[in-house]
Amino acid sequence: MNQEMAVILVRSVEFLFLVYFLLLNGGLFVLHLIAAWSVRHYMARHPAHGAGIDRATYSGFFPPIGVIVPAFNEEATITTTIHSMMQLHYPSFEVIVVNDGSKDRTLEVAIEEFGLQPFREVHRARLATKTVRGVYRSVRYPNLRFIDKENGGKADALNAGINACVSPLFCGVDADSILQNDSLTKCVLPFLEDRRTICAGGTIRIANGCEVDQGLLLRSGLPRHPLALLQVVEYLRAFLFGRLGWSPMNGLLIVSGAFGLFERETVVQAGGYSPSTIGEDMELVVRLHRRMIEESRPYRITFVPDPICWTEAPESLKVLGSQRTRWQRGLAESLWRHRSLLFRPGSGAVGWFSFPYMLVFECIEPVVEVGGLVFFALCVAFGLVGWSEAVLFLGLVQALGMLQTVNAVLLEEVSYRTFPATRQILTMIAASVLESIGYRQLNTWWRLKGLVQWATGRKHKWGKMTRSAAWSSGASPK
Amino acid sequence: MTSSSESSWVVFTGNWMEWTARIPGVAPGSSWSSRMGFLLFVGTVLAVVLFTVSILALHFLNDRRLRREKAWKDRWLLQLLDPRAQGKVEPLHEAQFIAFCDLWSQVDGSIRGSLREEMIEAVRRAGTQELCVKFLRKGTFREKLLAAGLSGQLRIRETIEHLLPLADSPDPALSLTACHSILRMDADAHFRDFLPRLLENELWPVAQVHEILSEMPPELVSSRLPSALVEWEPAPPARAVRMLDLLPEDLRAQVIERVFRKSAEIAPETEAALLREIRSPEHLPLARQALTSSRWPVVVAALHTMARMGSREDVPMLSELLGHSEWWVRYRSAQALVRLPGIRPIELELLATRHPDRYGRDMLRFALAEMGMR
């Protein structure tokens, strides 16, 4: 009787895992289809090399943009970053660098390089931030301002930048981001084409292996380091499906902090970035959704599939692990804080599809995955499931993972062809296969750690991101 | 021979059956979940292989397409730029329209004179007229926008009837492009109708409107714009006043004077715009008077004019404004001071040290640094 009960229990749990697994992959399949349709639709309207037409077509309609760059201990890269921002091709923009109480010579280096002068400026502090110690303005570049403030974290620095910004749109950019000179032109298009747009997120790609000069991308390439290479295909999958799939139904919950364009007034009304959360970028986007839904205001949060921002990927397991743990913790925090959105009447795709999907298949997925592995191992150990069946199931999981990534490479080939050489395509296919073996499992482990940290309320250690900048051919500009 | 081949077939099928019987999901008595798992696994692996082959096939097809597109663009560029090749220009297909617009946006504007006219003629012969009409009638938003712009650039007058309804479109980019194209093709007939909208429509960017008006025949602008501004009740909006610089100096001065004289209470934005347009020394007293205005944007506009046309006699007034409570007034007065003709750096340095207001001193120091005088 006990034996029979155990078999029934095992079969029931097995059934639950199978249903979860099928729902997860079914959801991904639907996202793949939507992403494929929307990238085709987007490409028809905005050909890959059509930035010139966009500039001509919307000439005079481009709204001013404030580019806010929070910087903390960026002594080594601050000049390159600012120079790259100053070279952006956009009719009207201002760069606001916020020095978040750096302990190194970030401020002094910037003063020296850009001829910054103390500039007693009055602006309304509509968002509470740590004390602003001073505002500087460049005597060489009329559209560069530098804000020096006490350390309060990235969200606090962004809020200080928003307070100083006078443009109707602002763009939060990480200090280590590498932009293309047409990044702003491409990202602003959703605001011009649909007046309901309050936020647009850009596609982030890995800069390792690319040729970069003075902070601007010259030529795309694949990294030699295997860990960075695996992240290239991982980013492809995450951005081309994970985000592009949700965008047409207005269910996008994440806009990367590395590059996102926002309507300033809407963000200010929503209270700006939250300094008390670790994933301030996602939290803000979910909060914007919630606020607009609560106020029944028409709005759109859009994703731009054009690759417009490049970032350096960590090449050490320690740094990568810390980053992924942080991301998972940020995800859990944001979803928990805005849990009232879940199945809320009138919340549309956000409350009924993307929020539940993120909760079940992104947030608690590491628990299910690790739980499933432990369960299978125990079943095999106690002879309740045969070896061959366990191997078959694991093989299926790997194969589906490979399918998703290979599909992302296919979509990339159909759309932007960022990596045009045949050798690069073959390398990416190989990386898609290898990514499912080992790397994904490691990722699941880090994500589980993040979830545990969030659940136990343990303080997260940020760790130190060491920048190799080996991809950068240009040192500081001459 | 037959029996031997039959026996080897039996051995093979026997081994195959035995081998497959060990695979979970195929073996007799397998659970339904194993069967399903096996089918999914095989399906997924096949899909991975299929996708991989598709990627490679697409890659080679894309390479070929890009090579063809490049060749097409090179041919078209040659046809556009070489007058000898323009006689045998190849027809443009619907699918090439956006790529053509991209190409045209690179060429247009960089070539002037008779070559440009020949180029436009060649492009028209390629069938752009039919394509523009088609897209203006039935195209997507983007196609309509591109077709509207191209119609104006190529002066395709047949499109005017399709452009007129688009000029009333609620989308400002589309309506302005349509309006621009109509005016490019037939300014004489439509300028009078469109002028009030160009001056009034807040959704149309001022810089763009200014550019459109600057393209119009000067005599047309000079005959219509002054009366439109002066007859505006109670006073023209600031965006309309900004078009004053398209008028000859004497006409501009007359309009400024008449608008100031006509309206007792002008909106601060309009007053500021009028002050910024002052170019004639005889109107400088208007700017000096505005320095005492209680509305700070008006004072800032007057300071702009003082920075261009002020003299040493304005130093006391400007130095007083350095201590103004409004940041912008302090900033502009400091800029006006350092730009005054004949004022020596030592005088400014003294002022920056002795000015009674500490914010005023700071601002003057910054303005000096901005001018490279420190």
Interface residues (C-beta under 8 A of the other chain):
Chain A: R11 E14 F15 L18 A44 R45 P47 H49 G50 G52 I53 A56 T57 Y58 S59 G60 F61 Q117 P118 F119 R120 E121 V122 R137 V139 L192 E193 G386 S388 E389 V391 L392 F393 G395 L396 A399 L400 M402 L403 V406 N407 V409 L410 E413 V414 R417 P420 T422 I425 I429 V433
Chain B: R22 I23 P24 G25 S31 S33 S34 M36 G37 F38 L40 F41 T44 V45 A47 V48 F51 T52 S54 I55 L56 L58 H59 N62 D63 I98 A99 C101 D102 S105 Q106 T140 F141 R142 L145 L146 G149 P172 A173 L176 T177 P205 A207 Q208 E211 W327 Y359 D362 M363 F366 A369 E370 G372
